[in-house]
Amino acid sequence: MKNNVNKLIIGAALIAVLLVSACGTGEPQEPTPDVNAVKTQAVQTAMAELTVQAALSPSETPIPPTLTPLPTATLDTDAAQPAGGSSSSSGSSSGGSSVAETPVWSSLVYKCEFVNQNPLDGPQFTGADYDVIWTMRNIGKVTWTVADYYVKWTGGANLSGAIRGNLTYKLPHDVAVGETVDIRADIAVPKNPELYPGYVTNWAIVNDNGEEFCRFYHHITIAIQSPTRTPTPTRYVP
């Protein structure tokens, strides 16, 4: 395209030179034409031809490549939310107050530790009536309250002579985490057991969900026949 323009301009300039030369020969002298006007006219003519040629043969303008659209952002509703972002267990929100729920059973929330037992497991005489005391420590996460927790017989030999038919005991006091409690149960060894077998009586604490935990027991390895006393004869004194 640039070469065509240059050729047209050079051609127009040659035409102008020839016209000037022609004006210098011949008898009648005509007014000398304005060289600048001739050049301007030649340039305008060349530009007009170029415009027509460009219209007839338009050059192809490269089309930019199609842009690849960016992926649309989506909200992941299953993603973990920031802790404490929606509610607080220690206070109330604008929509209402939060209520502390009773912890469900787990080995960490409801947990005890055996400390002591008196008397220890072993043989007992038939007809013996005594109290067995278990000392337990609360090593869980919640307080054992008197209103919600109690001790329950869970099976084995029914040796609770004092409360037959109602084998439950209340805790003597609330037991905070880290504290101990003495759990007492009445034991009544049968007087005439067949072949004097041993006995195992099982117990547990019941939590505020009605679930048994903190299990313990007392084992009488054998019931020994109590010795028979020979009555001392009385002497008659006249």
Phi, psi and omega in degrees: 000317181294323180294321180297321179295316180297318180297320181293321180294317179297320179296320179294323179294320178297320179298320180295321180295318179297321179295321179295319180296319180296325180291335181281343180251156179105160185289298184284133178269122177260160180301137180291125181290155179286116183297319181297320179296320179296318179296319180297317180296320180295319180295318179298320179296318180295320180294323179296318179295320178297322180296317179295318181295321179294324179293322181285327181233074181294139178282147180280122177270124182298134179272129180297147180298149180293132179285136176280122182295146177288149178295142180284130180289136178239152179269122179274099183287344180270357181292149181293132179276155178301140180297135178076012184283332186249333183207169179223135181280347184258356182214190181245152179253179183292335181275350181151174183270147177274142182248128179291125181270151177291126182299142175280163185295138170201162181290348179261324182286311180249103184211141180230168178225129178288132181248312185198162175215139180214121357284164178286166177298145180162189180286151176222155177282148174297142180080001180292142179228114184208172175257135171257136184238124173255132174256119183237147178248138177277110177243024178270215184240354184227159179280140174272107183267148180297326183290333188243341184249147177204169181258140186223138172286131187246002177143180184088204181288133177274096184248016181270089185290335185281330186230053180299133180089350179220075190272060176223152178225144173278151173291144181289339180194166174295143182239104179285166179300128181096345181270164178247162178216142175265118180256123187245136175224146181274134179241127177234103181285134179303149183278327182231065180288144180290121181059014175052057181284175175273169183222145172231125177244128187252144183219163177202160172267139178256130183271186183287354173262003183078018183256141180277133175211178178053067184275143177208172186205170173228128185245118172264107188296324177200145176265113182272134179299127180293139179296142180273127179278135175272123183296137179284125182291143177267140180266134180277124177248117183291000000 
